Amino acid sequence: MDYVKFGHTGMDVSRLCIGCMSFGVPERGSHGWVLDEEKSRPLIKKALDYGINFFDTANVYSDGTSEEIVGRALKDYANRDEIVLATKVHGRMHAGPNGAGLSRKAIMSEIDNSLRRLGTDYVDLYQIHRWDPHTPIEETMEALHDVVKAGKARYIGASSMYAWQFLKALHIAEKNGWTRFVSMQNHLNLLYREEEREMLPLCSAEKIAVIPWSPLARGKLTREWDETTTRSETDEFGKRLYATTAEADRLVVERVAELAEKRGVPRAQVALAWVLQKDPVTAPIIGATKESHLDDAIAALSIQLTEEEVSFLEEPYVPHPVLGF
């Protein structure tokens, strides 16, 4: 496993991050396809055996049970000091007017709830899951700064938003001497490349770590266009992401299949290799529900696409509506 610095920090992370939305209690939350604890633990253990030290979850995943499962597994299988553990805050965790968002009240409550579920004194990366238009960004950034100063998080990061919003947050933090975001978890894959226009250049200029979610486009890049899975049939959010560009997206999927066949490797390896080579990506977040998903992700690290192959994959792409926020 290769390790790289996490943006403009001294922390080392594996070139792959395990996305833990796949782990949880199926009856809790909105994802009935997730793996329960018994099925999750072998995958977490295998990821660790491969040398992956970076795990990303969120308070909202399966109503907090993802954090519980991941926390127990890492405690049993890993040295906490070598693990980079990330979680997120923003989504609704309970009924009532203060059950979601990025107010100081919500952040201070949810960091403690996440730490309790994870069974740890701190997280290495605490991220805002989305932008909160109903809370002043100054309030959010100061609260996050206080979380870091209290020793409950080592670093803070952000997820999908407009580049102007991210830059505003960075500016507010710098202006007030507060902790800055060190990472951006955004939507990036061969079917959605709008982040290349502004967000990726901004992250490169500011030395921000980039950890894309859905690098395989909810699995669309790994199978025949009309093939479905239990997840794809029930994932309403995923359906919205690629609903309006089907004709162009199908052409990209066909290019991935053609190149994968030419190279004699699974499609997932080609699609993930493209993300890994995209500057300034640090570590794509991969969701694994089978051991083969981990095997393909590890193999993708060894694939070096040529400029001609990259152009071949990218050529059919058309502009997409801005989605995923």
C-alpha positions as CSV (number, residue, x, y, z in Angstrom):
1,M,0.0,0.0,0.0
2,D,1.2,3.5,-0.8
3,Y,0.7,6.3,1.6
4,V,0.6,10.0,0.9
5,K,0.4,13.2,2.9
6,F,-3.2,14.4,3.5
7,G,-3.2,17.7,1.7
8,H,-1.1,20.3,3.4
9,T,-0.8,18.3,6.7
10,G,1.8,15.9,8.1
11,M,-0.7,13.0,8.3
12,D,-0.2,10.0,6.1
13,V,-3.2,8.2,4.6
14,S,-3.5,5.2,2.3
15,R,-4.2,5.9,-1.3
16,L,-7.6,4.3,-0.8
17,C,-10.3,5.2,1.8
18,I,-13.0,2.8,2.9
19,G,-16.4,4.3,2.7
20,C,-18.4,2.9,5.6
21,M,-21.9,3.8,4.4
22,S,-22.0,0.1,3.4
23,F,-21.9,-1.0,7.0
24,G,-24.9,-0.7,9.4
25,V,-28.1,-2.2,10.7
26,P,-30.3,-2.7,7.6
27,E,-33.5,-1.9,9.5
28,R,-32.1,1.5,10.6
29,G,-31.9,4.5,8.3
30,S,-32.8,4.5,4.6
31,H,-30.3,1.9,3.1
32,G,-31.8,-1.6,3.5
33,W,-28.9,-3.0,1.4
34,V,-26.2,-2.4,4.0
35,L,-24.2,-5.2,5.5
36,D,-24.8,-6.0,9.2
37,E,-22.0,-6.3,11.7
38,E,-21.3,-10.0,11.1
39,K,-20.9,-9.4,7.4
40,S,-19.1,-6.0,7.8
41,R,-16.3,-7.1,10.1
42,P,-14.5,-9.4,7.6
43,L,-14.4,-6.6,5.0
44,I,-13.0,-4.1,7.5
45,K,-10.4,-6.7,8.6
46,K,-9.4,-7.4,5.0
47,A,-9.0,-3.7,4.2
48,L,-6.7,-3.4,7.2
49,D,-4.7,-6.4,6.0
50,Y,-4.3,-4.7,2.7
51,G,-2.7,-1.8,4.5
52,I,-5.7,0.6,4.2
53,N,-5.6,2.9,7.2
54,F,-8.3,5.4,6.2
55,F,-12.0,4.9,7.1
56,D,-14.8,7.4,6.4
57,T,-18.3,7.2,8.0
58,A,-21.0,9.6,9.1
59,N,-23.3,10.1,12.0
60,V,-26.3,9.7,9.7
61,Y,-25.3,6.4,8.1
62,S,-27.8,3.8,9.1
63,D,-28.9,6.0,12.0
64,G,-25.5,5.9,13.7
65,T,-25.1,2.2,13.5
66,S,-22.3,2.5,10.9
67,E,-20.2,4.4,13.4
68,E,-20.9,1.7,16.1
69,I,-19.9,-1.2,13.8
70,V,-16.8,0.5,12.5
71,G,-15.7,1.6,15.9
72,R,-15.9,-1.9,17.4
73,A,-14.2,-3.5,14.5
74,L,-11.3,-1.0,14.5
75,K,-10.9,-1.4,18.2
76,D,-10.6,-5.2,17.8
77,Y,-8.4,-5.3,14.7
78,A,-6.2,-2.2,14.6
79,N,-3.9,0.1,16.4
80,R,-5.9,3.4,16.9
81,D,-2.8,5.5,16.5
82,E,-2.3,4.2,13.0
83,I,-5.9,4.6,11.9
84,V,-7.2,7.7,10.2
85,L,-10.8,7.7,11.2
86,A,-13.2,10.2,9.7
87,T,-16.9,11.0,10.3
88,K,-19.4,13.7,9.3
89,V,-22.1,16.0,10.7
90,H,-25.0,17.7,9.1
91,G,-27.8,15.2,8.4
92,R,-30.9,14.8,10.6
93,M,-30.3,12.6,13.7
94,H,-33.5,13.3,15.6
95,A,-36.8,15.0,15.3
96,G,-37.2,18.6,16.3
97,P,-35.8,22.0,15.2
98,N,-32.3,21.3,16.3
99,G,-32.0,17.7,15.0
100,A,-29.8,18.6,12.0
101,G,-27.6,21.2,10.4
102,L,-24.3,22.9,11.3
103,S,-25.3,25.2,14.2
104,R,-22.9,25.4,17.2
105,K,-25.6,23.5,19.2
106,A,-25.8,20.6,16.6
107,I,-22.0,20.3,16.1
108,M,-21.2,20.2,19.9
109,S,-23.9,17.6,20.5
110,E,-23.1,15.5,17.4
111,I,-19.3,15.3,17.9
112,D,-19.9,13.8,21.4
113,N,-22.5,11.4,20.0
114,S,-20.2,10.2,17.2
115,L,-17.3,9.7,19.6
116,R,-19.5,7.7,21.9
117,R,-20.7,5.5,19.1
118,L,-17.2,5.1,17.6
119,G,-15.8,4.3,21.0
120,T,-12.9,6.7,20.7
121,D,-11.7,9.9,22.3
122,Y,-11.2,11.7,19.0
123,V,-11.6,11.5,15.3
124,D,-8.8,12.3,12.9
125,L,-11.1,14.1,10.4
126,Y,-14.4,15.8,11.3
127,Q,-16.3,16.9,8.2
128,I,-19.4,18.9,7.4
129,H,-21.5,16.6,5.3
130,R,-23.0,19.4,3.2
131,W,-23.3,23.2,3.3
132,D,-25.9,24.6,5.7
133,P,-27.6,27.7,4.2
134,H,-29.5,28.3,7.5
135,T,-26.5,28.8,9.7
136,P,-23.8,31.5,9.4
137,I,-20.6,30.0,8.2
138,E,-18.8,32.0,10.9
139,E,-20.8,30.1,13.6
140,T,-20.0,26.7,12.0
141,M,-16.3,27.4,11.6
142,E,-15.8,28.7,15.1
143,A,-17.6,25.6,16.5
144,L,-15.4,23.3,14.4
145,H,-12.3,25.2,15.6
146,D,-13.4,24.7,19.2
147,V,-13.9,20.9,18.5
148,V,-10.3,20.7,17.4
149,K,-9.0,22.8,20.3
150,A,-10.9,20.5,22.7
151,G,-9.0,17.5,21.3
152,K,-12.0,15.9,19.8
153,A,-10.9,16.1,16.2
154,R,-7.4,16.4,14.7
155,Y,-8.5,18.0,11.4
156,I,-11.6,19.3,9.8
157,G,-12.9,18.8,6.3
158,A,-15.9,19.6,4.0
159,S,-18.0,17.8,1.5
160,S,-19.9,18.7,-1.6
161,M,-20.6,22.4,-2.1
162,Y,-19.9,25.2,-4.6
163,A,-16.3,26.3,-4.9
164,W,-17.3,29.9,-3.8
165,Q,-18.8,28.4,-0.6
166,F,-15.7,26.4,0.2
167,L,-13.4,29.4,-0.5
168,K,-15.6,31.6,1.7
169,A,-15.2,29.1,4.6
170,L,-11.4,29.0,4.1
171,H,-11.3,32.8,4.2
172,I,-13.5,33.1,7.3
173,A,-11.3,30.6,9.1
174,E,-8.0,32.4,8.1
175,K,-9.4,35.8,8.9
176,N,-10.3,34.8,12.5
177,G,-7.4,32.5,13.2
178,W,-9.6,29.5,13.3
179,T,-8.8,25.9,12.1
180,R,-9.1,25.6,8.3
181,F,-10.6,22.8,6.3
182,V,-7.8,20.5,5.0
183,S,-9.9,18.3,2.8
184,M,-12.8,18.2,0.3
185,Q,-15.0,15.1,-0.1
186,N,-16.7,15.7,-3.4
187,H,-18.5,13.9,-6.2
188,L,-16.1,12.8,-9.0
189,N,-16.0,10.0,-11.5
190,L,-16.0,9.4,-15.2
191,L,-19.8,10.1,-15.3
192,Y,-19.6,13.3,-13.3
193,R,-16.7,15.6,-13.9
194,E,-18.1,19.0,-13.1
195,E,-15.7,19.3,-10.2
196,E,-12.9,19.7,-12.7
197,R,-14.1,23.2,-13.6
198,E,-13.6,25.0,-10.3
199,M,-13.3,22.8,-7.2
200,L,-10.3,20.7,-8.2
201,P,-8.2,23.7,-9.3
202,L,-9.2,25.5,-6.0
203,C,-8.1,22.5,-4.0
204,S,-4.9,22.2,-5.9
205,A,-4.1,25.9,-5.3
206,E,-4.9,25.7,-1.6
207,K,-3.2,22.3,-1.1
208,I,-6.5,20.7,0.0
209,A,-6.8,16.9,0.1
210,V,-9.4,15.6,-2.3
211,I,-11.2,12.4,-1.3
212,P,-14.0,11.8,-3.9
213,W,-17.1,9.9,-3.1
214,S,-18.8,7.5,-5.5
215,P,-15.7,7.1,-7.7
216,L,-17.5,4.2,-9.6
217,A,-20.7,6.1,-10.0
218,R,-22.8,3.9,-7.7
219,G,-21.4,0.9,-9.6
220,K,-22.7,2.1,-13.0
221,L,-19.1,2.1,-14.4
222,T,-18.6,-1.6,-13.3
223,R,-21.4,-3.4,-15.2
224,E,-23.5,-3.5,-18.3
225,W,-25.7,-0.3,-18.6
226,D,-29.0,-2.1,-18.1
227,E,-27.8,-4.4,-15.3
228,T,-29.3,-3.6,-11.9
229,T,-28.6,-4.5,-8.3
230,T,-30.6,-4.4,-5.1
231,R,-28.9,-1.1,-4.2
232,S,-29.4,0.5,-7.6
233,E,-33.1,-0.4,-7.6
234,T,-33.6,1.2,-4.1
235,D,-31.0,4.0,-4.1
236,E,-33.2,7.1,-4.8
237,F,-30.3,9.5,-4.4
238,G,-28.2,7.6,-6.8
239,K,-31.0,7.6,-9.4
240,R,-31.2,11.4,-9.3
241,L,-27.4,11.8,-9.9
242,Y,-27.4,10.3,-13.4
243,A,-31.0,10.6,-14.5
244,T,-30.7,13.4,-17.1
245,T,-27.6,12.3,-19.0
246,A,-28.3,8.7,-19.7
247,E,-27.4,8.7,-23.4
248,A,-24.0,10.3,-22.9
249,D,-23.3,8.3,-19.8
250,R,-24.0,5.0,-21.6
251,L,-21.2,5.9,-24.1
252,V,-18.7,6.4,-21.3
253,V,-19.7,3.1,-19.7
254,E,-19.1,1.4,-23.0
255,R,-15.7,3.0,-23.3
256,V,-14.7,1.7,-19.9
257,A,-15.9,-1.8,-20.9
258,E,-13.9,-1.7,-24.1
259,L,-10.7,-0.6,-22.5
260,A,-11.1,-3.1,-19.6
261,E,-11.5,-5.9,-22.1
262,K,-8.5,-4.7,-24.1
263,R,-6.4,-4.7,-20.9
264,G,-7.9,-7.9,-19.6
265,V,-9.0,-6.5,-16.3
266,P,-12.4,-5.8,-14.6
267,R,-14.1,-2.5,-15.4
268,A,-13.9,-1.3,-11.8
269,Q,-10.1,-1.3,-12.0
270,V,-10.1,1.0,-15.1
271,A,-12.7,3.4,-13.7
272,L,-10.9,3.7,-10.4
273,A,-7.5,4.0,-12.0
274,W,-8.9,7.1,-13.8
275,V,-9.9,8.7,-10.5
276,L,-6.6,7.8,-8.9
277,Q,-4.7,9.6,-11.7
278,K,-6.8,12.7,-11.6
279,D,-4.9,15.6,-10.0
280,P,-5.2,16.5,-7.1
281,V,-7.0,13.4,-5.9
282,T,-5.6,12.0,-2.6
283,A,-7.7,8.9,-1.9
284,P,-10.9,7.9,-3.5
285,I,-13.6,6.6,-1.1
286,I,-14.6,3.1,-2.1
287,G,-17.7,1.3,-0.8
288,A,-17.1,-2.5,-0.5
289,T,-19.8,-5.0,0.1
290,K,-17.8,-8.0,-1.3
291,E,-14.2,-9.0,-1.0
292,S,-13.8,-8.7,-4.8
293,H,-14.5,-5.0,-4.4
294,L,-11.5,-4.6,-2.2
295,D,-9.4,-6.8,-4.6
296,D,-10.3,-4.6,-7.6
297,A,-9.5,-1.4,-5.7
298,I,-6.1,-2.6,-4.7
299,A,-5.4,-3.8,-8.2
300,A,-6.3,-0.4,-9.6
301,L,-3.4,1.1,-7.7
302,S,-1.1,-0.7,-10.1
303,I,-2.8,0.4,-13.3
304,Q,-1.2,3.4,-15.1
305,L,-3.5,4.7,-17.9
306,T,-1.8,6.3,-20.9
307,E,-2.7,9.7,-22.1
308,E,-4.4,8.1,-25.1
309,E,-6.5,5.8,-22.8
310,V,-7.5,8.7,-20.6
311,S,-8.6,10.7,-23.7
312,F,-10.5,7.7,-25.0
313,L,-12.4,7.4,-21.7
314,E,-13.1,11.1,-21.4
315,E,-14.1,11.9,-25.0
316,P,-17.9,11.1,-24.8
317,Y,-18.5,13.2,-21.7
318,V,-21.0,16.0,-21.9
319,P,-21.6,18.8,-19.3
320,H,-23.9,17.6,-16.5
321,P,-26.3,19.5,-14.2
322,V,-24.5,20.3,-10.9
323,L,-25.7,17.5,-8.5
324,G,-24.8,15.8,-5.3
325,F,-25.1,18.8,-2.9
